């Protein structure tokens, strides 16, 4: 069978305390938007560094693409083709991580040499982490990855490895604690399949300026990876639990974990032999997906210390996954609908869902799209994602507290040369990170600024509101067909923008 995030991973924030941080309490009591009115949005094109395309890392697992000040990170092309050999991204241009802030797109640069880079996460304190090419890995013959941290002053730090040739920094909190994965020197046939390109063992890591790189170990198998960190310093990821190959999957058991206070806790599964974490909030709650008994399909789960792993169920079909959780414990994702067979790769008819207080709500689809996915939810209950044709995203979507699905294209200034096809992240101010296709087929990253009371002085903003029913029924733009966009869901279909993977984001 196929597993959605495995395909993506193949090659490819507040002071921590012993109690819930003050920001969590603020989220729980944050003012909810009126469920019958929507704001317009000001459209900000991140642009490029002279090349055709820019983009954001794709979930799951969730990257923090926007902080609560509206700063966004991702990657953008230059006009220089990549040197001969494997390409870092789908269009084979030299590209660099960007930080977009206050209308200006800053080039974050890369490690020394002719190297591309990509920023994956930005903290509220302005720190960013990600990956940079770092020469060639002699064991694989393709470029090596370097795990990097970009400081608030624009400096770049190579976080190193455990003696191997590759590493990736996936997440950073406000205190500068970094979570990621790096290789050691022990050969391992599974690393390139589940963790990152490489031929030696992968290890989840924690990095701090004072102590450097710390190996978090495994749950008993040969490899592990860390994708998420919160403001308490808790880290989530997944790990092999043994070296016994399962007949149902063809590889050893993989369980999600939560690391804290020096210990890696096995979160278990829902009966199957594969589980993964997709999001971690500041209360230590984890969501993701797990195979059920027999490994024929997977279900979305929520784990916390009091209740352990909970099966969130589906919308009538066989499979699904939880993609994001906010600090109030509200979960969004997608599941198969009645009659779908549950392949766990997003290929079956599926709908976005909101899970709140034990109840799963079908969020519907925008503009009559047959399928949808919810990718993020903020403190006020605003949800973002996409409507799709069940194979690729076609309309960036917005939901308010489970309200009707609205095509975000109906809430931005009229622009016939642009279609927003996927909204990936929303911060607590309501700023949205979205991807759009230009009429010539180029893909750009966009930041959508809401014309609301939290953004009262944005030049050119339309501060009138739109009735939810009107917005939901507005004639939406038709997605622009293009070779470039198709590549974004095939050769650029994983969060590291690596080539050669099947399309998985739908």
C-alpha positions as MATLAB code, in Angstrom:
seq = 'XXXXXXXXXXXXXXXXXXXXXXXXXXXXXXXXXXXXXXXXXXXXXXXXXXXXXXXXXXXXXXXXXXXXXXXXXXXXXXXXXXXXXXXXXXXXXXXXXXXXXXXXXXXXXXXXXXXXXXXXXXXXXXXXXXXXXXXXXXXXXXXXXXXXXXXXXXXXXXXXXXXXXXXXXXXXXXXXXXXXXXXXXXXXXXXXXXXXXXXXXXXXXXXXXXXXXXXXXXXXXXXXXXXXXXXXXXXXXXXXXXXXXXXXXXXXXXXXXXXXXXXXXXXXXXXXXXXXXXXXXXXXXXXXXXXXXXXXXXXXXXXXXXXXXXXXXXXXXXXXXXXXXXXXXXXXXXXXXXXXXXXXXXXXXXXXXXXXXXXXXXXXXXXXXXXXXXXXXXXXXXXXXXXXXXXXXXXXXXXXXXXXXXXXXXXXXXXXXXXXXXXXXXXXXXXXXXXXXXXXXXXXXXXXXXXXXXXXXXXXXXXXXXXXXXXXXXXXXXXXXXXXXXXXXXXXXXXXXXXXXXXXXX';
ca = [
       0.000    0.000    0.000;
       0.976    3.655   -0.262;
       1.534    6.064    2.600;
       1.087    9.766    1.985;
       3.855   11.297    4.030;
       6.365    8.520    3.395;
       6.342    9.640   -0.241;
       6.965   13.217    0.842;
       9.833   12.390    3.157;
      11.632    9.900    0.941;
      14.250   11.943   -0.774;
      13.981   14.629   -0.005;
       6.751   28.857   20.107;
       6.866   31.347   24.241;
       9.221   30.251   27.052;
       8.821   26.605   28.004;
       7.444   26.029   31.503;
       5.946   23.181   33.456;
       2.491   24.637   32.890;
       0.652   25.653   29.728;
       2.350   28.814   28.398;
       0.451   32.090   28.572;
       0.068   32.034   24.799;
      -1.965   28.848   25.086;
      -4.406   30.442   27.476;
      -4.675   33.379   25.110;
      -5.561   31.046   22.291;
      -8.230   29.314   24.325;
      -9.952   32.608   25.078;
      -9.289   34.339   21.748;
     -12.218   36.138   20.140;
     -13.892   34.019   17.508;
     -14.801   35.452   14.142;
     -18.489   35.903   13.368;
     -19.401   32.743   11.448;
     -21.525   34.614    8.895;
     -19.094   37.281    7.679;
     -15.725   37.133    5.920;
     -13.086   39.813    5.475;
     -11.395   40.659    2.223;
      -7.643   40.023    1.928;
      -4.783   42.090    0.594;
      -2.624   39.984   -1.728;
       1.174   40.102   -1.277;
       3.312   38.346   -3.885;
       6.543   37.093   -2.314;
       8.020   36.937   -5.808;
      11.341   35.347   -6.732;
      15.056   36.161   -6.917;
      14.928   36.514  -10.685;
      13.724   33.034  -11.617;
      10.230   31.788  -12.448;
       8.968   30.181   -9.238;
       8.755   30.463   -5.484;
       7.060   28.108   -3.080;
       6.462   26.900    0.463;
       7.267   23.486    1.955;
       4.222   21.242    1.660;
       2.506   19.583    4.641;
       2.301   17.187    6.322;
       4.231   17.180    8.620;
       3.432   20.809    9.265;
       6.038   23.492    8.749;
       5.517   26.864   10.443;
       5.501   29.036    7.344;
       4.233   32.212    9.036;
       4.927   33.570   12.485;
       2.466   35.708   14.417;
       4.048   38.919   13.143;
       3.285   37.942    9.549;
       6.828   36.936    8.573;
       6.857   34.117    6.008;
       9.575   31.679    4.908;
      10.039   29.347    1.944;
      12.193   29.147   -1.171;
      12.515   31.111   -4.434;
      14.331   30.688   -7.742;
      17.188   32.718   -9.114;
      17.675   33.016  -12.876;
      20.723   30.723  -12.711;
      20.233   27.089  -13.714;
      21.425   24.466  -11.251;
      24.849   23.045  -12.146;
      24.763   19.759  -14.031;
      23.549   16.818  -11.993;
      20.536   16.263   -9.729;
      18.278   19.276   -9.250;
      17.358   20.587   -5.819;
      13.868   21.612   -6.944;
      11.452   20.781   -9.729;
      12.530   23.415  -12.246;
      16.305   23.002  -11.861;
      17.074   26.631  -11.034;
      19.454   27.623   -8.274;
      17.142   28.709   -5.463;
      17.460   30.197   -1.994;
      15.447   30.286    1.166;
      13.506   33.496    1.648;
      12.165   35.481    4.567;
       9.292   37.815    3.608;
       8.726   40.591    6.130;
       6.839   43.902    5.931;
       6.539   43.673    2.159;
      10.212   42.869    1.517;
      11.568   39.476    0.397;
      14.994   38.793    1.903;
      17.424   36.253    0.411;
      18.617   33.985    3.241;
      21.488   32.562    1.214;
      23.002   29.087    1.491;
      26.140   27.337    2.697;
      29.359   28.232    0.899;
      29.586   27.083   -2.705;
      27.044   26.896   -5.507;
      24.240   25.632   -3.295;
      20.458   25.993   -3.114;
      18.543   26.305    0.147;
      15.008   26.207    1.540;
      13.575   27.647    4.772;
      11.079   25.355    6.515;
      10.082   27.085    9.772;
      10.089   30.554   11.349;
       9.680   31.310   15.048;
       7.958   34.351   16.552;
      11.422   35.541   17.607;
      12.467   35.638   13.937;
      14.711   32.570   13.805;
      14.414   30.370   10.717;
      15.645   26.848    9.970;
      15.800   24.590    6.960;
      18.187   22.956    4.545;
      20.994   23.899    2.218;
      22.836   21.933   -0.383;
      26.315   21.221    0.912;
      28.399   19.731   -1.853;
      28.006   16.090   -2.918;
      27.381   13.038   -0.752;
      29.986   10.516   -1.979;
      27.859    7.584   -0.786;
      24.854    8.505   -2.929;
      26.394   10.580   -5.704;
      23.815   13.358   -5.264;
      24.037   16.613   -3.379;
      24.423   16.498    0.392;
      21.982   18.260    2.732;
      23.107   20.628    5.460;
      20.876   21.457    8.443;
      20.965   25.232    8.851;
      19.778   27.944   11.229;
      19.312   31.518   10.026;
      19.667   34.119   12.778;
      17.608   37.275   13.114;
      20.629   39.166   11.765;
      20.684   37.058    8.580;
      23.628   34.888    9.632;
      23.646   31.204    8.633;
      24.876   28.389   10.896;
      25.628   24.840    9.768;
      24.318   22.636   12.600;
      26.420   19.656   11.529;
      25.758   15.899   11.603;
      26.678   12.839   13.666;
      29.545   12.084   11.300;
      27.396   11.371    8.251;
      26.927   13.470    5.145;
      23.410   14.881    5.534;
      21.142   16.746    7.922;
      17.931   18.767    7.935;
      16.686   21.301   10.489;
      12.890   21.078   10.574;
      11.691   23.291   13.438;
      12.863   25.966   15.882;
      11.247   27.615   18.903;
      11.676   31.108   20.329;
      14.560   30.025   22.542;
      16.583   28.776   19.579;
      16.080   25.076   20.274;
      16.117   23.249   16.930;
      14.659   19.846   15.997;
      15.685   17.867   12.941;
      17.444   14.806   11.591;
      21.107   14.064   10.836;
      23.090   11.042    9.698;
      25.791    9.058   11.470;
      28.318    6.753    9.776;
      26.582    3.351   10.170;
      25.170    1.971    6.866;
      21.357    1.681    6.765;
      19.212    0.671    3.762;
      16.103    2.447    5.080;
      17.397    5.996    5.458;
      16.707    7.030    1.873;
      13.186    5.608    2.054;
      11.910    7.239    5.222;
      14.124   10.003    6.572;
      16.267   11.858    4.022;
      18.578   11.012    1.105;
      21.542    9.135    2.449;
      23.117    5.755    2.984;
      23.744    5.772    6.746;
      21.556    5.786    9.838;
      19.299    8.771   10.540;
      18.919   10.185   14.032;
      16.438   12.701   15.360;
      18.306   15.611   16.921;
      17.947   18.572   19.242;
      20.364   21.470   18.790;
      21.032   24.426   21.060;
      23.743   27.052   20.868;
      25.156   26.029   24.238;
      25.154   22.246   23.840;
      25.300   21.713   20.072;
      23.839   18.626   18.388;
      22.175   16.034   20.633;
      21.239   12.556   19.357;
      17.736   11.759   20.611;
      18.131    8.060   19.870;
      15.407    5.756   18.549;
      12.531    3.635   19.826;
      14.620    0.514   19.268;
      15.195    0.487   15.519;
      17.941    1.877   13.345;
      16.556    5.319   12.500;
      14.444    8.244   13.684;
      13.534   11.773   12.631;
      12.212   14.876   14.430;
       9.876   17.276   12.646;
       8.233   19.415   15.330;
       9.132   21.409   18.445;
       6.975   23.521   20.759;
       7.732   26.299   23.212;
       8.157   23.841   26.075;
      10.961   22.186   24.158;
       8.957   19.018   23.491;
       9.876   17.362   20.178;
       7.770   15.050   18.013;
       8.675   12.758   15.158;
       8.764    9.066   14.350;
      11.163    6.174   14.682;
      11.675    2.532   13.819;
      10.906    0.396   16.867;
      12.794   -2.719   15.767;
      14.565   -4.280   12.786;
      11.939   -6.933   11.951;
      10.425   -6.475    8.487;
       6.613   -6.646    8.533;
       4.960   -8.768    5.863;
       2.203   -6.175    5.390;
       4.510   -3.238    4.646;
       7.928   -4.589    3.710;
       9.762   -2.582    6.381;
      10.110   -2.537   10.194;
       7.499   -0.980   12.477;
       7.488    2.827   12.666;
       5.874    4.549   15.674;
       5.376    8.242   16.460;
       7.223    9.633   19.455;
       7.249   12.591   21.822;
      10.605   13.552   23.329;
      10.912   15.584   26.524;
      13.260   15.817   29.488;
      15.768   13.513   27.844;
      13.327   10.677   27.124;
      11.705    9.469   23.894;
       8.158    8.272   24.564;
       6.625    5.743   22.150;
       3.097    6.966   21.372;
       2.055    3.620   19.915;
      -0.321    3.058   17.011;
      -3.972    2.234   16.379;
      -3.106   -1.415   15.865;
      -0.990   -1.250   12.717;
       2.745   -1.099   12.132;
       3.044    2.462   10.787;
       2.377    5.759   12.570;
       3.546    9.330   12.095;
       3.235   12.727   13.748;
       2.034   15.721   11.736;
       1.496   18.488   14.322;
       2.381   19.292   17.931;
       0.828   22.070   20.026;
       2.118   23.875   23.110;
       0.095   21.613   25.425;
       2.029   18.574   24.259;
      -0.836   17.157   22.206;
       0.174   15.330   19.032;
      -1.855   14.509   15.927;
      -1.081   12.440   12.884;
      -2.074    9.202   11.254;
      -1.682    5.564   12.158;
      -2.349    2.313   10.399;
      -5.073    0.213   11.957;
      -4.737   -3.541   12.492;
      -3.761   -5.308    9.296;
      -2.175   -2.189    7.753;
      -4.887   -1.989    5.088;
      -5.623    1.648    5.868;
      -4.879    4.441    8.334;
      -6.924    6.672   10.644;
      -6.310   10.147   12.086;
      -5.236   10.177   15.723;
      -4.944   12.574   18.642;
      -2.524   11.749   21.452;
      -2.238   13.408   24.842;
      -0.895   12.357   28.220;
      -4.293   11.876   29.807;
      -6.019    9.873   27.103;
      -3.196    8.290   25.148;
      -3.800    7.689   21.451;
      -7.374    8.314   20.303;
      -8.787    7.215   16.951;
     -10.653   10.243   15.574;
     -12.535    8.133   13.027;
     -13.529    9.144    9.504;
     -16.351   10.770    7.552;
     -17.725    7.403    6.507;
     -14.822    6.105    4.447;
     -11.994    3.843    5.487;
      -8.976    6.127    5.887;
      -7.816    9.584    6.913;
      -5.182   11.708    8.598;
      -4.998   14.568   11.094;
      -2.790   17.362    9.775;
      -2.828   20.219   12.322;
      -3.836   20.955   15.926;
      -4.080   24.377   17.584;
      -3.479   25.101   21.253;
      -7.192   24.735   22.023;
      -7.003   21.099   20.922;
      -9.001   21.604   17.712;
      -7.859   19.252   14.937;
      -8.154   19.543   11.167;
      -7.246   17.198    8.346;
      -8.983   15.049    5.779;
     -10.672   11.666    5.660;
     -12.256    9.470    3.059;
     -15.988    9.780    2.556;
     -18.519    6.976    2.416;
     -17.567    4.387   -0.159;
     -13.884    5.341   -0.366;
     -11.467    2.475    0.138;
      -8.892    4.161    2.343;
      -5.606    3.916    0.479;
      -3.969    6.469    2.844;
      -2.370    8.289   -0.080;
      -5.119   10.848   -0.724;
      -6.263    9.200   -3.937;
      -9.749    8.290   -2.695;
     -12.668   10.780   -2.498;
     -12.044   12.754    0.687;
     -13.248   15.794    2.620;
     -11.681   18.290    4.987;
     -12.727   17.862    8.610;
     -12.741   19.778   11.889;
     -12.597   17.686   15.063;
     -13.620   19.550   18.208;
     -14.737   18.209   21.604;
     -15.184   14.703   20.291;
     -17.195   15.658   17.220;
     -15.930   15.436   13.629;
     -17.494   17.942   11.214;
     -17.423   17.607    7.428;
     -16.196   21.008    6.182;
     -17.371   20.501    2.631;
     -15.617   21.830   -0.457;
     -15.317   25.225   -2.184;
     -16.873   25.949   -5.559;
     -18.298   22.467   -5.935;
     -14.912   20.756   -5.909;
     -15.320   17.021   -5.315;
     -12.581   16.789   -2.649;
     -10.990   19.019   -0.023;
      -8.248   19.076    2.621;
      -7.872   21.227    5.748;
      -4.233   22.066    6.430;
      -4.237   24.586    9.287;
      -6.363   26.174   12.014;
      -5.549   29.244   14.104;
      -6.548   30.383   17.600;
      -9.799   31.970   16.442;
     -11.033   28.928   14.550;
     -10.229   30.057   11.027;
      -9.257   27.046    8.899;
      -7.321   26.980    5.623;
      -6.690   24.335    3.008;
      -7.809   23.546   -0.510;
     -10.537   22.183   -2.657;
      -9.299   19.672   -5.187;
     -10.279   17.423   -8.052;
      -9.156   14.536   -5.777;
      -5.808   14.477   -7.567;
      -4.461   18.008   -7.173;
      -5.407   21.198   -5.347;
      -7.398   23.690   -7.454;
      -8.919   26.311   -5.105;
      -7.389   27.713   -1.918;
     -10.069   27.386    0.759;
     -11.118   29.133    3.977;
     -13.553   27.933    6.628;
     -14.744   29.899    9.674;
     -15.530   27.710   12.699;
     -16.817   24.895   10.533;
     -18.825   27.255    8.330;
     -19.257   26.911    4.584;
     -16.160   26.478    2.444;
     -15.127   29.695    0.720;
     -12.784   29.966   -2.254;
     -10.104   32.463   -1.173;
      -9.957   33.752   -4.731;
     -13.323   35.430   -4.117;
     -11.916   37.436   -1.183;
      -8.840   38.973   -2.843;
      -8.660   41.911   -5.278;
      -9.723   40.933   -8.782;
      -6.707   39.590  -10.645;
      -7.359   37.601  -13.827;
      -3.700   36.567  -14.065;
      -3.654   34.611  -10.798;
      -5.344   31.631   -9.162;
      -4.673   30.725   -5.540;
      -4.823   26.937   -5.483;
      -3.710   25.979   -1.962;
      -3.659   27.738    1.436;
      -1.041   26.043    3.605;
      -0.874   27.938    6.902;
      -2.742   30.591    8.903;
      -1.297   32.463   11.882;
      -3.211   33.743   14.895;
      -3.600   37.227   13.353;
      -5.295   35.641   10.340;
      -2.448   36.086    7.830;
      -2.391   33.212    5.332;
       0.442   31.555    3.404;
      -0.865   30.377    0.035;
       0.390   29.148   -3.322;
      -0.875   30.551   -6.614;
      -0.436   29.977  -10.325;
       0.168   32.890  -12.675;
      -1.315   32.921  -16.162;
       2.050   31.901  -17.651;
       2.138   28.807  -15.424;
       4.695   30.066  -12.886;
       4.053   29.272   -9.215;
       4.492   31.990   -6.584;
       4.234   32.142   -2.811;
       1.728   34.644   -1.447;
       0.910   36.152    1.931;
      -2.726   37.169    2.373;
      -3.282   39.992    4.861;
      -6.847   40.218    6.215;
      -8.531   43.620    5.994;
      -9.718   43.540    9.602;
      -9.334   45.254   12.962;
      -5.933   43.628   13.511;
      -4.646   45.177   10.260;
      -6.385   48.546   10.355;
      -3.942   50.613    8.280;
      -3.147   48.419    5.262;
      -3.006   50.552    2.149;
      -5.489   49.422   -0.497;
      -7.401   47.044    1.786;
     -11.128   46.612    1.199;
     -12.517   46.716    4.741;
     -16.052   45.761    3.796;
     -17.190   42.259    4.746;
     -18.740   39.505    2.672;
     -21.673   37.361    3.744;
     -20.599   33.743    4.079;
     -23.282   32.441    1.757;
     -22.392   35.062   -0.851;
     -18.702   34.208   -0.650;
     -19.371   30.482   -0.819;
     -21.532   30.865   -3.906;
     -19.436   33.450   -5.729;
     -18.182   32.462   -9.148;
     -14.601   31.369   -8.593;
     -11.740   31.669  -11.032;
     -10.841   28.614  -13.018;
      -7.479   27.172  -12.132;
      -4.837   27.853  -14.770;
      -3.669   24.611  -16.397;
       0.081   24.523  -16.798;
       3.001   22.168  -17.023;
       4.661   23.988  -14.149;
       1.736   23.476  -11.845;
       1.558   19.786  -12.675;
       5.219   19.494  -11.761;
       4.449   21.027   -8.383;
       2.446   17.933   -7.573;
       4.789   15.355   -9.015;
       8.463   16.285   -9.085;
       7.977   18.791   -6.243;
       5.472   16.827   -4.203;
       7.339   16.527   -0.927;
       8.249   19.103    1.683;
      11.915   19.180    0.666;
      11.115   19.902   -3.001;
      12.920   16.755   -4.109;
      12.396   15.285   -7.554;
      10.981   11.983   -8.721;
       8.150   11.396   -6.257;
       4.545   10.492   -7.041;
       1.848   13.118   -6.555;
       0.476   13.047   -3.011;
      -1.017   16.415   -2.051;
      -4.682   16.530   -2.950;
];
